[in-house]
Amino acid sequence: MTRIELPSYLEQSDEVKERFDEIKQREVILEVKDLYKYFTTAKGEITALKNINFKVHRREFVCVIGASGCGKSTLIRILSGLESASTGQMLLDGEPVSGPGPDRGMVFQGYTLFPWLTVKKNVMFGLRSQGMSEANAEGEALQWIDLVGLEKFSESYPDQLSGGMKQRVAIARALANKPRILLMDEPYGALDAQTRSRMQSYLLQIWHNIDITVLFITHDLDEAIYLADRILVLKAHPGEVQEVIEVPVPRPRDPEQFMSPEFLATRKRIDELIHPPSDEDEDDKLNMIRLTRVGDEVEP
């Protein structure tokens, strides 16, 4: 693993360096050590994840990115306890963990709300499952619903909400349990571009206002740079951390920074890592047979 190497005129500003120095002084919330994941198939054993090692500090926002099939979702399912690692260790606040738990909140790409429950009841669900009284759970739920800006929809049902609103409810439900870390598996992948942009802004506002650490899976380069303090770039087949990038774009972030030199240089570096040039690119070209003649010529 190496840190990003930028041209001298794009090195981290003093402000950004100070931020990363401060982050490194915080306690480690999540540590992954020598994690491997194997799957047995009809063709033999496949290594999905190989030698994964990283740390996430308190209040840090870390994105994981990589080519399709690199094991991003497998990794976050292991971290959430929905799958088990073949070998290796995962530590939360220094303690080994296995299986799901309220100390890790999870938000999926699909809409996982209970359709028969209102927004308020969905957010209350985890609290009630932990034994909190109805009155206290309702009070807690309303606070989180207000935080995500849906106080007017607390009595609405999921089928009455837009996709972005459903994901805000899912975030509120995950945060209501007061987890140590929020795990997000491409939560905005199914949203249109405009809604996705708004949701990214909402998430940064929420993260800024509460004591939460975020590990966010995405395949979108711009999204990763816009949101993250650090980006873990995974190799494909098997998934392995090939570089950890400290994002040199200053906070607070703004969509106008998408065209800044720091943003563009970081994007270029990630793209080079995920899509290195190779002879295999020729395999992507289709074997085309022309079936008709037309009156004009277009570029093939």
N, C-alpha and C positions, 0 to 999 in steps of 0.2 A: 504494500500500500504506500502511495506517495501523495503528497499534497500537490495541488495544481501549480504549475509553473507558468506564470504570466510574463509577458514582456515587461521590461522595467517601467514603462509608462503606464502599465495597468496593475502594478503591485497594490496590495491592500493599503488603503489610507491609514493614517495613524488612528483615526476613529474606529475603523474596522479591526485593526490589530488589537486595540485596547479592549474591544468587545470580546474577541476570542480569548485573550488573556484572562478576562474576567470569567468567561464560561468555563475555562479549564480549572479554575479555582473552586468551582462548585462541586458538591458531592455527586458521585456517579449513581444514577437511578437504575440504569439497565446496563448489564455487561454480558456479552455473549463470547464464549470461549470455545474455540476449536469445534464448532458445530458442523456436523455432517448429516446429510439426509439421503438415504438410499431407498429406491423403490425396486421391487422385484416384478419383472414382467416375463412374458412368455419367451422373450429373447434374451433373458438374463437380467442381471442387476444393473440398474441405472443410478448414477450419482447425480442427484438433483442439486444439492448444495455441498460445497467443499470448503472446509477450513475457514468458516466464517468467524471473524473476530472483530468486535467493535465495542465502544462504550458510548452511552448517551448520558449527558449531564443534566442536572435539574434545570428546568425551564428552557431547555434547548429544543429547537425544531430541526429534526433530521429527516431528510427525504432519502428514499432508496429508489434507484432507477436502473433500468437495464433493458436489453432487448427482450422481445416477447419470448417466453419460455425459459428465462434465466433463473426462475425460482423465487421471484419477488413475493408472490402470494403464498407460496409454501413457507417462506421465511416468516411472514407475519402470522400465519396460522400456527406455526410452532410457538412464536412469542406469545400469542394469545392463549395457548394451551389447547387449541382445537386439533392439533396434530403433535406427535412427539418426535424429537430428534432421534436419529439413529445413534449418534455419539455426540459428545460435547456437553456443555453446561450453559445454563441461562441463570443469571443472578439478578434479583430485584432487590435493591437496597442491601446488596451483599449476601442475600439468602437464596439458596437454590429453590427454584420453583418448577412445578409441573402441573399441568391441568389448568383449566380456566379459573379465574378468580376475580373478585371485584376490584382488586388492585390494578387491573388492566382493563381499561375501557376499549371497546371495539366498535368501529363503524365500517360497514361493508359497502361495496359498490351498489349492490341491489338494495331495494327498499325493504327493510326487515321489520317494519312496524307491524303490530298486531292490528289487522283491519277492523276487528270488532270492538277495539278500544279507542276512546277519544285521545287526543293529543295529551291531555293531562294524565289520563290513566296509563298511557304508554310510558310516560316519563316516571310515573309512580311505581311501575311494575317491579323494577329491581329493588326499590326501597322497601316495598311491602314484602318482597321475597326474603329480605334480610331481617324481617320482624319489626320494622318501623310501624308505628300506629298510623291509622288512616289519616288523622288530622295532621300529624307531623309530615307524613309523606306528601300530602297535598300541598302543604306550605312550602316544602323543599322543591317540589315539582314546579310550582308556579314561579318560583325564583329563577329556575333554570329556563323555563319557557320564556320568561321576560328577558333573560340575558340574550337569547337567540332571536328576540324580536317577534315572537309569535303569541304575545299575550292575548290578542284579539281572537285567536284561533284555538284556545285551550279546550273548548268543547266540540271542536270539529273532529271529523273522522278522517283517516288517511286518504280515502278516495275523494275527499273534498279539497285536497292540497296539491300544489304543484310539486314537481320533482325536487326543486331546490328547498321548498318548505319541508318536505318529508325528510330530507337529509339534515336539516336543522333540528328537527325533532329527534332524529337518531343521535345527533351530537349531544343534545340536551339530555337524552336518556342515558348515554354513556357517561356523561360528566356528573350526573346526579349522584352516582355511587362514589364520587370523589376518588377516582383512581389515581395511582401514582403516575401512570403514563397512559396516554391516549394513542391507540393503534388504529390507523386508518388505511384501508386497502382500496386504493383507487376510488375514493368515495364520490368523485365528481365525473367519473368516466362516462356515465350515461346521460349527462346533462348537455344541453346545447351550449355553445360558446359564451353567449351573453350571461346565462344563468351561472355557468361555471366561474366566470370572472367575478360575479357578485359573491358567490360562495367562498371563493378564495379570500376576498376582502373581509367577509363575515368571520372566517376562521382566524385570520390574523388579529381582528379586533377582539375575539373571544380569548385567544391565546395571550394577548397583551394584558387582558383584564383579570385573568385568574391564574393561580399557581398550578400550571399543568405543563407536562413535558409531552412532546408529540413526536411520534415516528410515523411517517406518511409514505405510503407506496404510490408511485405514479409512473406512467410511461411518457408523460408530457415534460419535455425539457424545460420549457418556459415556466411551467407550474412549479417545478422543483426549484429553479433558481429564484423565483419570486417569493416562495414560501420559506425556504430552508436557511438555517445557519450553516449546516454542513450537508453534503450530498455523498452518499455511498453509491458508487457506480459498480454494478455487478457484471462480471463476464457471463457469457452464456455457455451452457452445456460443458461442464457443470457450472452452476452459479457460484461465483467466487468474487470477493471484494478485490477489485483491481486498482481502485484509487478512491481516496477520500478527499473531497474538494471542500475547502473552506470558502464559502461564497463571498466574493469581494464587494458585493453590492451593499452600500450602507443601508441601515434601517433608520427611520421607518420606510418601508417599501411603497412604491407608487407605480402604477402601470406605465407611466411615462419613462421609467427606468428601463423598460424592455429594449429601448434603442440606445442605451448608454454603452460606452466602450467596455466597461466592466462586465455588463450583462452579456453582450455579444461575444466577448472573448471566452467567458465561462461556457456559454452555449456551444461555441465552436469546439472547445476542448471535450465536452461531454459527448458531442456528436462524433468526434474522432474516436473516442473510446468505444462507443456502442456500435458504430458502423465503420470499422476500419476498412480501407479499400482492399479488395482481394479479387482473385480470378473468378470466384464464385458469383460475382455480380453478373457475369455473362449468363449464368443459369436463369436469371430472372427475366430474360428476354423471351418473348413468346415466339413460337414457330408459326408464322402467319402465312396463310394461303389466300391469295386474292381471288374472291369469288365473282367479282363484277368489275366492269370498267365504268368510270364516271367521267364527266366532262371536264373536271379540273384535277389538278394534282395537289395533294396535301402531304405534309411531312409524315413519313411512316412512323 
